[in-house]
Amino acid sequence: MKAQNFPSNTSTLLLEKTSIDLSRIYDNKIIQTQGNEEKVKLLLIRDLLRLNWSIEKSRYELRISPPSFYNKEIIKKSMSISRRDIIEKNREWIEKHIDIARKNLALGKDVLKSKILPRIEVCKTKEQHGIFRIFRYYWSSPYSEYIGRRIRLILRDDGIVGSPIIGIAALGSSIIHIPDRDKWIGWDKEKRTDNIINVMDAYVLGALPPYNYLLGGKLVSYILASNEIREIYKEKYKDKITIIRKRKTNDCVCIFTTSLYGNSSQYNRLKFKDRLLYIPLGYTTGYGTLHISNETFLAMQQLLIRKGITITNRFGDGPNWRMRVIRSALDVIGVDSNMLLQHSFKRGIYATPLAKNFRSFLLGKSTKPIYYNLPLRTLVNFWKNRWLDMRKRNINVIDNVLNFKPEDFTLY
């Protein structure tokens, strides 16, 4: 991943007079004993210091400036800190459910014998959502609850007795404004507002051990392009109407996803026959909230509650609830929210069209999608021939698979 460069004329952030001791900013006791506004400021400064932001202190203010770039190591460090904090906060729940996770994983030797017959399981019950949650903590990106439309999926292998889990995936409401995506589709603001309801974001997508050693992440990526996924979507939203614009939501014609560190080895070159399934569109602008930790976000919510400010997150209110909460909290403490939010992490953007006429449909020129016909079984067989067979000839890979035992699975 290339370093993420920012404009040299980036303005600075100004905070009000405060008695912050920068040398003790990582002392959690100091942060927790402050009032609501001061606590948000301290947590925000701590988040930014972790990312190499520059903070200059004078008698009456703090002047905060972003670094000239984020490299991969800085991003990984930031995510690992947030992930660790979240796991520690949920340690009691995790320890109660880790055995359930282990019972749903496969022995490496069984996977090598399996025909690998994926089955898509939609999370509906409390148990299913619990299984999804425990495995979501496994990812390097910090766990967060997705607001808006949401479909959680568990992918099981019916080629093994007990149908262990291959991986998980989740679809959610698409982010409102991504310039490279919007330009690729041809959306202006009006067209995007009218038709964003017909696209979804894959915000979780990946394989669990030992399938991850066999490029199971690519298998999960293929599965998201299948007929079965769009039928699951259609079934879930067939009777849903958006609150604000009174729009039907049951046609999904394109899925978008982003990589953590720029270009993605999981999505690059991922084809079905001669068609590229995951089309690289460019990068996010870096405008987002990934650089703000969940702890800071929760403190911001508490601050808004104390101030009597309500940021709703009902179905139809829009998918940018987290950003609206952060923006409102920054306004309360006197911080330039535009400057802060535009210096998050850039991520590679990929598009997976589900319909041949997706662009004309999203531009309002077509009234009915013409979907690709990609049955799950067809895509799985293609993955086996293109990727799995080659992977099974790698001795190191086979050793990793054989050495995996579910009882060794841990999140720490």
Residue pairs with C-beta under 8 A, 6 or more apart in sequence:
1 71
1 72
1 261
1 262
1 263
2 262
3 69
3 70
3 71
4 69
4 70
4 71
4 286
4 345
4 346
5 68
5 69
6 66
6 67
6 68
6 69
6 286
6 343
8 68
10 65
10 66
10 339
10 343
11 336
11 339
12 63
12 64
12 65
12 339
13 62
13 63
13 64
13 65
13 335
13 336
13 339
13 340
14 61
14 62
14 63
14 64
14 334
14 335
14 336
15 41
15 61
15 62
15 64
15 333
15 334
15 335
16 61
16 333
16 334
17 59
17 60
17 61
18 38
18 41
18 61
18 62
20 41
20 42
20 45
20 57
20 62
21 30
22 45
22 49
22 55
22 57
24 30
25 31
25 42
25 45
25 46
25 49
26 46
30 42
31 39
31 42
31 43
31 46
32 39
34 42
36 299
36 302
36 303
36 306
37 303
37 332
37 333
39 299
39 303
40 296
40 299
40 300
40 303
40 329
40 333
41 333
43 293
43 295
43 296
43 299
44 292
44 296
44 335
45 55
45 62
45 64
46 296
47 78
47 291
47 292
47 293
47 296
48 55
48 64
48 291
49 55
50 77
50 78
50 81
51 67
51 70
51 74
51 78
51 291
52 67
52 70
52 74
53 64
53 65
53 66
53 67
54 64
54 65
54 66
54 67
55 62
55 63
55 64
55 65
56 62
56 63
56 65
57 63
66 343
67 74
70 345
70 346
72 261
72 262
75 260
75 261
75 345
76 140
76 261
78 291
79 140
79 141
79 142
79 260
79 290
80 140
81 293
82 142
82 293
82 294
83 137
83 139
83 140
83 141
83 142
83 143
85 142
85 293
85 294
85 295
86 137
86 142
86 143
86 294
87 94
87 137
87 143
87 411
87 412
90 137
90 143
94 134
94 137
94 411
97 130
97 133
97 134
98 134
98 409
98 410
98 411
100 130
100 131
100 134
101 131
101 134
101 135
101 409
102 406
102 407
102 409
103 406
104 131
104 164
104 165
105 164
105 165
105 208
105 209
105 210
105 406
105 409
106 114
106 157
106 160
106 164
106 165
106 210
106 211
106 406
107 404
107 405
107 406
108 210
108 400
108 401
108 402
108 403
108 404
108 405
109 401
109 402
110 160
110 164
111 157
111 160
111 210
111 211
111 214
111 401
112 392
112 398
112 401
112 402
114 157
114 159
114 160
115 159
116 157
116 159
116 166
116 219
116 380
116 384
116 388
117 157
117 158
117 159
117 380
118 155
118 156
118 157
118 158
118 166
118 219
118 223
118 376
118 380
119 155
119 156
119 157
119 158
119 163
120 153
120 154
120 155
120 223
120 228
120 229
120 232
120 376
121 128
121 153
121 154
121 155
121 156
122 128
122 151
122 152
122 153
122 232
122 236
123 129
123 131
123 132
123 151
123 152
123 153
123 154
128 152
128 154
129 152
131 154
131 165
132 152
132 154
132 168
132 170
133 143
134 411
135 165
135 168
135 208
136 143
136 168
136 204
137 143
137 411
138 208
138 411
139 204
139 206
140 260
141 260
142 293
142 294
143 294
144 294
144 322
146 170
146 172
146 173
146 203
147 173
147 313
147 319
147 321
147 322
148 172
148 173
148 313
148 315
148 317
148 318
148 319
148 321
149 171
149 172
149 173
149 200
149 237
149 249
149 315
149 319
150 170
150 171
150 172
150 173
151 170
151 171
151 172
151 200
151 232
151 233
151 236
152 168
152 169
152 170
152 204
153 168
153 169
153 170
153 171
153 229
153 232
154 165
154 168
155 165
155 166
155 167
155 168
155 169
155 219
155 220
155 223
156 163
156 164
156 165
156 166
157 163
157 164
157 165
157 166
157 211
165 208
166 207
166 208
166 211
166 216
166 219
166 220
167 205
167 206
167 207
167 208
167 211
167 212
167 216
167 217
167 219
167 220
168 204
168 206
168 208
168 220
169 202
169 204
169 205
169 206
169 220
169 223
169 224
170 202
170 203
170 204
170 205
171 200
171 201
171 202
171 203
171 224
171 229
171 233
171 255
172 200
172 201
172 203
172 319
173 200
173 201
173 318
173 319
174 196
174 199
174 200
174 201
174 256
174 319
175 201
175 288
175 319
175 320
176 192
176 196
176 318
176 319
176 320
177 192
177 287
178 256
178 284
178 285
178 349
179 285
180 281
180 282
180 283
180 284
180 349
181 256
181 281
181 349
181 351
182 188
182 192
184 281
184 282
184 351
185 192
185 359
185 362
185 363
186 359
186 362
186 363
187 195
187 362
187 363
191 362
191 363
191 364
193 245
194 245
194 247
194 364
195 361
195 362
195 363
195 364
197 242
197 245
197 247
197 248
197 249
198 249
198 251
198 252
198 253
198 254
198 361
198 362
199 252
199 253
199 254
199 255
199 256
199 362
200 233
200 252
200 254
200 255
200 256
201 255
201 256
201 257
201 258
201 319
202 224
202 255
202 256
202 257
202 352
203 257
205 217
205 220
205 221
205 224
205 257
205 266
206 212
206 216
206 217
206 220
206 266
207 214
207 215
207 216
207 217
207 219
207 220
208 216
209 404
209 409
210 400
210 401
210 404
211 219
213 391
213 397
213 400
213 401
213 404
214 388
214 391
214 392
214 397
214 401
215 383
215 387
215 388
215 391
217 266
218 266
218 270
218 383
218 387
219 380
219 383
219 387
219 388
221 266
221 267
221 270
221 277
221 278
222 270
222 272
222 277
222 379
222 380
222 382
222 383
223 229
223 376
223 379
223 380
224 255
224 352
225 255
225 272
225 277
225 352
225 354
225 372
225 374
225 379
226 374
226 375
226 376
226 379
227 371
227 373
227 374
227 375
227 376
228 375
228 376
229 255
229 354
230 252
230 354
230 371
233 250
233 252
234 250
234 251
234 252
237 248
237 249
237 250
238 250
240 248
240 249
240 250
240 315
241 247
241 248
241 249
242 249
242 315
242 316
243 314
243 315
243 316
243 317
244 316
244 317
245 316
251 361
251 369
252 354
253 353
253 354
253 355
253 357
253 358
253 361
253 362
253 369
253 371
254 351
254 352
254 353
254 354
254 355
254 358
254 362
255 351
255 352
255 354
256 349
256 350
256 351
256 352
257 267
257 278
257 349
257 350
257 352
258 284
258 347
258 348
258 349
258 350
259 266
259 267
259 347
259 348
259 350
260 347
261 347
261 348
262 283
262 346
262 347
262 348
263 280
263 348
264 348
264 350
267 278
267 280
267 348
267 350
268 278
268 280
269 276
270 276
270 277
270 278
271 277
271 386
272 374
272 379
272 382
273 382
277 352
278 350
278 351
278 352
279 350
279 351
279 352
279 353
280 348
280 349
280 350
281 349
281 350
281 351
282 348
282 349
283 346
283 347
283 348
283 349
284 346
284 347
284 349
285 342
285 346
286 342
286 343
286 344
286 345
286 346
287 341
287 342
287 344
288 323
288 341
288 344
288 345
289 297
289 322
289 323
289 326
289 341
289 344
290 344
290 345
291 343
291 344
291 345
292 326
292 344
297 322
297 325
297 326
300 325
300 326
300 328
300 329
300 330
301 325
301 329
303 329
303 332
303 333
304 310
304 311
304 325
304 328
304 329
304 332
307 332
309 328
309 332
311 321
311 324
311 325
311 328
312 321
313 321
318 324
323 341
326 337
326 341
327 337
327 341
330 336
330 337
330 340
331 337
353 372
354 369
354 371
354 372
355 361
355 369
355 370
355 371
355 372
356 370
356 371
356 372
357 366
357 369
357 370
358 369
360 366
361 367
361 368
361 369
391 397
392 398
